[in-house]
Amino acid sequence: MKLAVFDIGGTNIKCGSFQDNKIACIEKFATPKTFAGLKLQMHRFIDQHNFDGIAISAPGAVDKSSGTIKGISAVPYIHDRPIFKELQEEFSLPVAIENDANCAGICEVNIGAGKKFTNVAFIIIGTGIGGAIFINKKLYKGNHLFGGEFGLMQTSDGGTLSTRATIVKAASAYERQTGIDNIDGEKLFLLADQGDKLAQDLIDKVYNYLAVGLYNIEVSFDFDALIIGGGISAHKGFSAEISKRLYAELVKNKVCEIMPEVKECQYHNNANLYGAAYNFISDYAIEVGNGNN
């Protein structure tokens, strides 16, 4: 079996070829402005190969029962249309689509940092916060396809986890308070390491918000593991610091015995592509190997 895999983002679309549990031929192109443009770019990749199916990671609430993608995103033309049927007819191939955060989680649960666990929360920390929930290794999407929208959890000061608990937002706050431009997460951590008090305070607040958020997630579901994804997850010591603060919250409330493992994701930038492929495999009940690659 050979799949064409696509990860649709607001700025770029990544694509590759999935075969024998590996992704190869990874390419990237600018996200087209129209659905017709998207199909044309997909043809340019698909027509070069002999594929057996198409697997897609996309933003939005993917409703497989209706074959549509609900919600809104930076790629508006993929929403509220019979996109499953349209792509199947366009390419005469079976198509599977799943939400991008869910795809990243599917990857980690199948072949990544979460593969040895049964019940897992996958938390993506980027510009905002998203995630996915897995019960008995199965994706739980919820009654309204909102399962794993951890970023919408409210904080005690009237914000949400997405507006309070990301390094991206902390870096923006540093810029506002100092008038210094071009501060990203990496630079904010560097400033903190150099003794900058404001940078240290802003990062400390991010950790505290995340610890409380993960505490609420853990006491609600009692997960085996929490897998941290997003670009910041690769920062040295980030997952360890979150783990330490989560444990302190559990100790404070006398439930430290439910402390889950907190792990950094394994597949990082390619998680969506792998997850899209494994979602296809699940949707079409295809037998594969164990994915140890």
C-alpha positions as YAML, in Angstrom:
chain: A
units: angstrom
residues:
- id: 1
  name: MET
  ca: [0.00, 0.00, 0.00]
- id: 2
  name: LYS
  ca: [1.27, 3.44, -0.96]
- id: 3
  name: LEU
  ca: [-0.46, 6.61, 0.23]
- id: 4
  name: ALA
  ca: [-0.21, 10.25, -0.77]
- id: 5
  name: VAL
  ca: [-0.19, 12.18, 2.52]
- id: 6
  name: PHE
  ca: [-0.94, 15.90, 2.87]
- id: 7
  name: ASP
  ca: [-0.76, 18.26, 5.85]
- id: 8
  name: ILE
  ca: [-2.81, 21.38, 5.09]
- id: 9
  name: GLY
  ca: [-1.68, 24.51, 6.90]
- id: 10
  name: GLY
  ca: [-2.66, 28.15, 6.58]
- id: 11
  name: THR
  ca: [0.67, 29.12, 4.98]
- id: 12
  name: ASN
  ca: [2.08, 25.92, 3.50]
- id: 13
  name: ILE
  ca: [1.02, 22.40, 2.64]
- id: 14
  name: LYS
  ca: [3.40, 19.50, 3.21]
- id: 15
  name: CYS
  ca: [3.07, 16.31, 1.24]
- id: 16
  name: GLY
  ca: [4.83, 13.00, 1.08]
- id: 17
  name: SER
  ca: [4.59, 9.34, 0.19]
- id: 18
  name: PHE
  ca: [3.77, 6.78, 2.90]
- id: 19
  name: GLN
  ca: [4.80, 3.18, 2.35]
- id: 20
  name: ASP
  ca: [6.12, 0.40, 4.62]
- id: 21
  name: ASN
  ca: [5.44, 2.56, 7.70]
- id: 22
  name: LYS
  ca: [7.74, 5.32, 6.47]
- id: 23
  name: ILE
  ca: [7.19, 8.70, 4.83]
- id: 24
  name: ALA
  ca: [9.47, 9.73, 1.98]
- id: 25
  name: CYS
  ca: [9.59, 12.36, -0.75]
- id: 26
  name: ILE
  ca: [8.46, 15.13, 1.61]
- id: 27
  name: GLU
  ca: [7.73, 18.34, -0.30]
- id: 28
  name: LYS
  ca: [6.16, 21.68, 0.56]
- id: 29
  name: PHE
  ca: [4.20, 24.25, -1.41]
- id: 30
  name: ALA
  ca: [2.38, 27.48, -0.58]
- id: 31
  name: THR
  ca: [-1.25, 26.95, 0.39]
- id: 32
  name: PRO
  ca: [-3.38, 27.81, -2.67]
- id: 33
  name: LYS
  ca: [-6.01, 30.52, -2.44]
- id: 34
  name: THR
  ca: [-8.80, 28.38, -3.93]
- id: 35
  name: PHE
  ca: [-10.06, 24.81, -3.84]
- id: 36
  name: ALA
  ca: [-9.34, 24.49, -7.55]
- id: 37
  name: GLY
  ca: [-5.78, 25.58, -6.86]
- id: 38
  name: LEU
  ca: [-5.48, 23.01, -4.10]
- id: 39
  name: LYS
  ca: [-6.63, 20.19, -6.38]
- id: 40
  name: LEU
  ca: [-4.17, 21.33, -9.07]
- id: 41
  name: GLN
  ca: [-1.24, 21.23, -6.63]
- id: 42
  name: MET
  ca: [-2.35, 17.85, -5.33]
- id: 43
  name: HIS
  ca: [-2.44, 16.54, -8.90]
- id: 44
  name: ARG
  ca: [1.14, 17.71, -9.47]
- id: 45
  name: PHE
  ca: [2.28, 15.44, -6.64]
- id: 46
  name: ILE
  ca: [-0.16, 12.55, -6.97]
- id: 47
  name: ASP
  ca: [0.19, 12.17, -10.72]
- id: 48
  name: GLN
  ca: [3.93, 11.49, -10.33]
- id: 49
  name: HIS
  ca: [3.27, 8.27, -8.41]
- id: 50
  name: ASN
  ca: [1.06, 5.20, -8.34]
- id: 51
  name: PHE
  ca: [-0.87, 5.76, -5.12]
- id: 52
  name: ASP
  ca: [-3.52, 3.56, -3.51]
- id: 53
  name: GLY
  ca: [-5.15, 6.32, -1.46]
- id: 54
  name: ILE
  ca: [-4.96, 9.88, -0.13]
- id: 55
  name: ALA
  ca: [-4.54, 10.75, 3.55]
- id: 56
  name: ILE
  ca: [-5.01, 14.33, 4.71]
- id: 57
  name: SER
  ca: [-4.39, 16.26, 7.92]
- id: 58
  name: ALA
  ca: [-6.47, 19.44, 7.94]
- id: 59
  name: PRO
  ca: [-7.59, 22.24, 10.26]
- id: 60
  name: GLY
  ca: [-11.18, 22.29, 11.47]
- id: 61
  name: ALA
  ca: [-13.69, 19.83, 12.91]
- id: 62
  name: VAL
  ca: [-13.69, 16.87, 10.56]
- id: 63
  name: ASP
  ca: [-17.10, 15.20, 10.42]
- id: 64
  name: LYS
  ca: [-16.60, 11.82, 8.79]
- id: 65
  name: SER
  ca: [-20.30, 10.97, 8.95]
- id: 66
  name: SER
  ca: [-21.18, 13.87, 6.62]
- id: 67
  name: GLY
  ca: [-17.89, 13.95, 4.73]
- id: 68
  name: THR
  ca: [-17.33, 17.61, 5.56]
- id: 69
  name: ILE
  ca: [-15.01, 19.79, 7.60]
- id: 70
  name: LYS
  ca: [-16.86, 22.08, 9.97]
- id: 71
  name: GLY
  ca: [-15.61, 25.15, 11.82]
- id: 72
  name: ILE
  ca: [-13.30, 27.84, 10.50]
- id: 73
  name: SER
  ca: [-9.60, 28.08, 9.71]
- id: 74
  name: ALA
  ca: [-7.03, 29.96, 7.67]
- id: 75
  name: VAL
  ca: [-8.04, 27.78, 4.70]
- id: 76
  name: PRO
  ca: [-11.74, 28.70, 4.42]
- id: 77
  name: TYR
  ca: [-12.51, 26.87, 1.17]
- id: 78
  name: ILE
  ca: [-12.07, 23.41, 2.73]
- id: 79
  name: HIS
  ca: [-15.01, 23.99, 5.10]
- id: 80
  name: ASP
  ca: [-18.71, 23.18, 4.72]
- id: 81
  name: ARG
  ca: [-18.43, 21.38, 1.41]
- id: 82
  name: PRO
  ca: [-18.58, 17.64, 0.56]
- id: 83
  name: ILE
  ca: [-14.79, 17.55, 0.45]
- id: 84
  name: PHE
  ca: [-14.43, 13.78, 0.94]
- id: 85
  name: LYS
  ca: [-16.65, 13.03, -2.07]
- id: 86
  name: GLU
  ca: [-15.12, 15.80, -4.19]
- id: 87
  name: LEU
  ca: [-11.55, 14.58, -3.68]
- id: 88
  name: GLN
  ca: [-12.49, 10.94, -4.18]
- id: 89
  name: GLU
  ca: [-14.15, 11.79, -7.48]
- id: 90
  name: GLU
  ca: [-11.31, 14.09, -8.55]
- id: 91
  name: PHE
  ca: [-8.57, 11.51, -8.01]
- id: 92
  name: SER
  ca: [-10.52, 8.21, -8.24]
- id: 93
  name: LEU
  ca: [-8.87, 7.13, -4.99]
- id: 94
  name: PRO
  ca: [-10.12, 6.49, -1.43]
- id: 95
  name: VAL
  ca: [-9.65, 9.54, 0.80]
- id: 96
  name: ALA
  ca: [-9.32, 9.86, 4.59]
- id: 97
  name: ILE
  ca: [-9.23, 13.22, 6.38]
- id: 98
  name: GLU
  ca: [-8.74, 14.06, 10.06]
- id: 99
  name: ASN
  ca: [-8.11, 17.19, 12.11]
- id: 100
  name: ASP
  ca: [-4.44, 18.17, 12.28]
- id: 101
  name: ALA
  ca: [-4.14, 18.01, 16.09]
- id: 102
  name: ASN
  ca: [-5.87, 14.63, 16.07]
- id: 103
  name: CYS
  ca: [-3.46, 13.43, 13.38]
- id: 104
  name: ALA
  ca: [-0.45, 14.45, 15.44]
- id: 105
  name: GLY
  ca: [-1.91, 12.57, 18.39]
- id: 106
  name: ILE
  ca: [-2.69, 9.51, 16.25]
- id: 107
  name: CYS
  ca: [0.95, 9.45, 15.17]
- id: 108
  name: GLU
  ca: [2.30, 9.63, 18.72]
- id: 109
  name: VAL
  ca: [-0.13, 7.01, 20.05]
- id: 110
  name: ASN
  ca: [0.59, 4.57, 17.21]
- id: 111
  name: ILE
  ca: [4.34, 4.88, 16.73]
- id: 112
  name: GLY
  ca: [5.64, 7.71, 18.93]
- id: 113
  name: ALA
  ca: [6.00, 8.74, 22.55]
- id: 114
  name: GLY
  ca: [2.55, 7.42, 23.52]
- id: 115
  name: LYS
  ca: [2.63, 4.00, 21.90]
- id: 116
  name: LYS
  ca: [3.14, 2.04, 25.14]
- id: 117
  name: PHE
  ca: [0.23, 3.75, 26.91]
- id: 118
  name: THR
  ca: [-3.51, 3.00, 26.86]
- id: 119
  name: ASN
  ca: [-5.14, 6.31, 27.82]
- id: 120
  name: VAL
  ca: [-3.35, 9.42, 26.59]
- id: 121
  name: ALA
  ca: [-3.86, 13.16, 26.25]
- id: 122
  name: PHE
  ca: [-1.88, 14.81, 23.48]
- id: 123
  name: ILE
  ca: [-1.36, 18.54, 24.08]
- id: 124
  name: ILE
  ca: [-0.06, 20.78, 21.28]
- id: 125
  name: ILE
  ca: [1.43, 24.09, 22.40]
- id: 126
  name: GLY
  ca: [1.92, 26.58, 19.58]
- id: 127
  name: THR
  ca: [0.34, 29.96, 18.90]
- id: 128
  name: GLY
  ca: [-2.61, 28.51, 20.80]
- id: 129
  name: ILE
  ca: [-3.22, 25.18, 22.50]
- id: 130
  name: GLY
  ca: [-4.96, 22.18, 21.00]
- id: 131
  name: GLY
  ca: [-4.87, 18.47, 21.50]
- id: 132
  name: ALA
  ca: [-6.44, 15.09, 21.26]
- id: 133
  name: ILE
  ca: [-7.84, 12.50, 23.68]
- id: 134
  name: PHE
  ca: [-7.25, 8.75, 23.37]
- id: 135
  name: ILE
  ca: [-9.20, 6.24, 25.46]
- id: 136
  name: ASN
  ca: [-8.14, 2.61, 25.08]
- id: 137
  name: LYS
  ca: [-5.91, 3.87, 22.26]
- id: 138
  name: LYS
  ca: [-8.95, 5.11, 20.34]
- id: 139
  name: LEU
  ca: [-9.43, 8.76, 19.42]
- id: 140
  name: TYR
  ca: [-12.26, 10.37, 21.38]
- id: 141
  name: LYS
  ca: [-13.72, 13.31, 19.43]
- id: 142
  name: GLY
  ca: [-16.75, 14.10, 21.58]
- id: 143
  name: ASN
  ca: [-20.41, 14.65, 20.75]
- id: 144
  name: HIS
  ca: [-19.73, 17.93, 18.90]
- id: 145
  name: LEU
  ca: [-16.22, 17.03, 17.61]
- id: 146
  name: PHE
  ca: [-14.67, 19.27, 20.28]
- id: 147
  name: GLY
  ca: [-12.79, 16.61, 22.23]
- id: 148
  name: GLY
  ca: [-9.26, 17.79, 22.98]
- id: 149
  name: GLU
  ca: [-9.89, 21.53, 22.58]
- id: 150
  name: PHE
  ca: [-7.85, 22.16, 25.72]
- id: 151
  name: GLY
  ca: [-7.01, 25.71, 24.70]
- id: 152
  name: LEU
  ca: [-10.60, 26.77, 25.41]
- id: 153
  name: MET
  ca: [-10.30, 25.87, 29.10]
- id: 154
  name: GLN
  ca: [-10.88, 29.01, 31.14]
- id: 155
  name: THR
  ca: [-8.24, 30.41, 33.47]
- id: 156
  name: SER
  ca: [-8.94, 32.05, 36.82]
- id: 157
  name: ASP
  ca: [-8.25, 35.54, 35.45]
- id: 158
  name: GLY
  ca: [-10.88, 35.33, 32.70]
- id: 159
  name: GLY
  ca: [-8.61, 34.20, 29.89]
- id: 160
  name: THR
  ca: [-8.20, 30.80, 28.28]
- id: 161
  name: LEU
  ca: [-5.32, 28.37, 28.22]
- id: 162
  name: SER
  ca: [-4.59, 29.41, 24.61]
- id: 163
  name: THR
  ca: [-4.34, 33.10, 25.55]
- id: 164
  name: ARG
  ca: [-2.36, 32.58, 28.76]
- id: 165
  name: ALA
  ca: [-0.24, 29.46, 28.51]
- id: 166
  name: THR
  ca: [1.91, 29.70, 25.37]
- id: 167
  name: ILE
  ca: [5.43, 30.97, 24.93]
- id: 168
  name: VAL
  ca: [4.26, 32.77, 21.78]
- id: 169
  name: LYS
  ca: [1.88, 34.89, 23.86]
- id: 170
  name: ALA
  ca: [4.57, 35.41, 26.51]
- id: 171
  name: ALA
  ca: [7.01, 36.66, 23.86]
- id: 172
  name: SER
  ca: [4.37, 39.09, 22.56]
- id: 173
  name: ALA
  ca: [3.82, 40.36, 26.11]
- id: 174
  name: TYR
  ca: [7.56, 40.93, 26.45]
- id: 175
  name: GLU
  ca: [7.54, 43.00, 23.26]
- id: 176
  name: ARG
  ca: [4.60, 45.09, 24.47]
- id: 177
  name: GLN
  ca: [6.12, 45.75, 27.86]
- id: 178
  name: THR
  ca: [9.62, 46.58, 26.65]
- id: 179
  name: GLY
  ca: [9.08, 48.02, 23.16]
- id: 180
  name: ILE
  ca: [11.63, 45.52, 21.82]
- id: 181
  name: ASP
  ca: [10.67, 43.83, 18.54]
- id: 182
  name: ASN
  ca: [11.36, 40.39, 17.08]
- id: 183
  name: ILE
  ca: [11.18, 38.44, 20.32]
- id: 184
  name: ASP
  ca: [10.18, 34.82, 19.75]
- id: 185
  name: GLY
  ca: [10.03, 31.93, 22.19]
- id: 186
  name: GLU
  ca: [13.64, 30.94, 21.69]
- id: 187
  name: LYS
  ca: [14.85, 34.49, 22.36]
- id: 188
  name: LEU
  ca: [12.60, 34.76, 25.41]
- id: 189
  name: PHE
  ca: [14.14, 31.64, 26.93]
- id: 190
  name: LEU
  ca: [17.61, 32.99, 26.14]
- id: 191
  name: LEU
  ca: [16.81, 36.28, 27.86]
- id: 192
  name: ALA
  ca: [15.53, 34.38, 30.89]
- id: 193
  name: ASP
  ca: [18.72, 32.31, 31.01]
- id: 194
  name: GLN
  ca: [20.70, 35.55, 30.95]
- id: 195
  name: GLY
  ca: [18.88, 36.81, 34.02]
- id: 196
  name: ASP
  ca: [16.21, 39.03, 32.45]
- id: 197
  name: LYS
  ca: [13.60, 39.28, 35.24]
- id: 198
  name: LEU
  ca: [10.65, 40.11, 32.98]
- id: 199
  name: ALA
  ca: [11.40, 37.15, 30.70]
- id: 200
  name: GLN
  ca: [11.72, 34.88, 33.72]
- id: 201
  name: ASP
  ca: [8.39, 36.07, 35.16]
- id: 202
  name: LEU
  ca: [6.54, 35.64, 31.87]
- id: 203
  name: ILE
  ca: [7.87, 32.12, 31.36]
- id: 204
  name: ASP
  ca: [7.08, 31.26, 34.97]
- id: 205
  name: LYS
  ca: [3.47, 32.31, 34.41]
- id: 206
  name: VAL
  ca: [3.25, 30.10, 31.30]
- id: 207
  name: TYR
  ca: [4.48, 27.09, 33.29]
- id: 208
  name: ASN
  ca: [2.02, 27.80, 36.09]
- id: 209
  name: TYR
  ca: [-0.95, 28.13, 33.74]
- id: 210
  name: LEU
  ca: [0.04, 24.92, 31.98]
- id: 211
  name: ALA
  ca: [0.45, 23.06, 35.27]
- id: 212
  name: VAL
  ca: [-3.05, 24.03, 36.38]
- id: 213
  name: GLY
  ca: [-4.49, 23.19, 32.97]
- id: 214
  name: LEU
  ca: [-2.83, 19.79, 32.90]
- id: 215
  name: TYR
  ca: [-3.93, 19.18, 36.48]
- id: 216
  name: ASN
  ca: [-7.54, 19.74, 35.42]
- id: 217
  name: ILE
  ca: [-7.11, 17.43, 32.45]
- id: 218
  name: GLU
  ca: [-5.52, 14.70, 34.56]
- id: 219
  name: VAL
  ca: [-8.07, 14.71, 37.40]
- id: 220
  name: SER
  ca: [-10.86, 14.65, 34.80]
- id: 221
  name: PHE
  ca: [-9.60, 11.61, 32.87]
- id: 222
  name: ASP
  ca: [-6.80, 9.96, 34.90]
- id: 223
  name: PHE
  ca: [-4.55, 9.46, 31.87]
- id: 224
  name: ASP
  ca: [-1.54, 7.16, 31.75]
- id: 225
  name: ALA
  ca: [0.47, 9.81, 29.96]
- id: 226
  name: LEU
  ca: [0.40, 13.39, 28.74]
- id: 227
  name: ILE
  ca: [2.34, 13.90, 25.50]
- id: 228
  name: ILE
  ca: [3.51, 17.45, 24.82]
- id: 229
  name: GLY
  ca: [3.75, 18.55, 21.18]
- id: 230
  name: GLY
  ca: [4.32, 21.76, 19.26]
- id: 231
  name: GLY
  ca: [7.58, 23.52, 18.51]
- id: 232
  name: ILE
  ca: [8.21, 24.45, 22.14]
- id: 233
  name: SER
  ca: [8.17, 20.80, 23.17]
- id: 234
  name: ALA
  ca: [11.68, 20.42, 21.75]
- id: 235
  name: HIS
  ca: [13.07, 23.09, 24.11]
- id: 236
  name: LYS
  ca: [15.45, 21.43, 26.55]
- id: 237
  name: GLY
  ca: [13.83, 20.88, 29.91]
- id: 238
  name: PHE
  ca: [10.36, 22.13, 28.91]
- id: 239
  name: SER
  ca: [8.50, 18.85, 29.47]
- id: 240
  name: ALA
  ca: [10.46, 18.14, 32.64]
- id: 241
  name: GLU
  ca: [9.52, 21.53, 34.11]
- id: 242
  name: ILE
  ca: [5.84, 21.01, 33.25]
- id: 243
  name: SER
  ca: [5.99, 17.57, 34.85]
- id: 244
  name: LYS
  ca: [7.51, 18.97, 38.05]
- id: 245
  name: ARG
  ca: [4.86, 21.67, 38.37]
- id: 246
  name: LEU
  ca: [2.01, 19.30, 37.56]
- id: 247
  name: TYR
  ca: [3.22, 16.98, 40.31]
- id: 248
  name: ALA
  ca: [3.27, 19.91, 42.75]
- id: 249
  name: GLU
  ca: [-0.37, 20.67, 41.90]
- id: 250
  name: LEU
  ca: [-1.35, 17.04, 42.49]
- id: 251
  name: VAL
  ca: [0.55, 16.96, 45.80]
- id: 252
  name: LYS
  ca: [-1.16, 20.17, 46.89]
- id: 253
  name: ASN
  ca: [-4.54, 18.52, 46.34]
- id: 254
  name: LYS
  ca: [-3.44, 15.19, 47.83]
- id: 255
  name: VAL
  ca: [-3.81, 13.15, 44.65]
- id: 256
  name: CYS
  ca: [-0.15, 12.66, 43.68]
- id: 257
  name: GLU
  ca: [-0.76, 8.93, 43.14]
- id: 258
  name: ILE
  ca: [-2.43, 9.72, 39.80]
- id: 259
  name: MET
  ca: [0.64, 11.49, 38.40]
- id: 260
  name: PRO
  ca: [0.92, 10.54, 34.71]
- id: 261
  name: GLU
  ca: [4.08, 10.31, 32.67]
- id: 262
  name: VAL
  ca: [4.76, 13.59, 30.87]
- id: 263
  name: LYS
  ca: [6.69, 13.09, 27.67]
- id: 264
  name: GLU
  ca: [7.88, 15.15, 24.74]
- id: 265
  name: CYS
  ca: [6.43, 14.10, 21.40]
- id: 266
  name: GLN
  ca: [8.69, 12.06, 19.16]
- id: 267
  name: TYR
  ca: [7.76, 12.95, 15.60]
- id: 268
  name: HIS
  ca: [7.53, 16.76, 15.86]
- id: 269
  name: ASN
  ca: [7.16, 18.33, 12.38]
- id: 270
  name: ASN
  ca: [6.22, 15.09, 10.63]
- id: 271
  name: ALA
  ca: [3.61, 13.95, 13.16]
- id: 272
  name: ASN
  ca: [0.67, 15.26, 11.12]
- id: 273
  name: LEU
  ca: [1.76, 13.38, 8.01]
- id: 274
  name: TYR
  ca: [2.26, 10.10, 9.85]
- id: 275
  name: GLY
  ca: [-0.99, 10.58, 11.73]
- id: 276
  name: ALA
  ca: [-2.90, 11.21, 8.50]
- id: 277
  name: ALA
  ca: [-1.53, 7.92, 7.14]
- id: 278
  name: TYR
  ca: [-2.47, 5.95, 10.25]
- id: 279
  name: ASN
  ca: [-5.91, 7.55, 10.25]
- id: 280
  name: PHE
  ca: [-6.37, 6.27, 6.68]
- id: 281
  name: ILE
  ca: [-5.25, 2.82, 7.80]
- id: 282
  name: SER
  ca: [-7.80, 2.88, 10.63]
- id: 283
  name: ASP
  ca: [-10.66, 4.20, 8.49]
- id: 284
  name: TYR
  ca: [-10.15, 1.53, 5.87]
- id: 285
  name: ALA
  ca: [-9.23, -1.23, 8.37]
- id: 286
  name: ILE
  ca: [-5.92, -2.01, 6.71]
- id: 287
  name: GLU
  ca: [-3.52, -4.41, 8.40]
- id: 288
  name: VAL
  ca: [-0.01, -3.00, 8.92]
- id: 289
  name: GLY
  ca: [3.10, -3.80, 10.90]
- id: 290
  name: ASN
  ca: [3.90, -2.39, 14.33]
- id: 291
  name: GLY
  ca: [5.40, 0.83, 13.00]
- id: 292
  name: ASN
  ca: [8.77, 0.44, 14.73]
- id: 293
  name: ASN
  ca: [10.92, 2.61, 12.49]
...
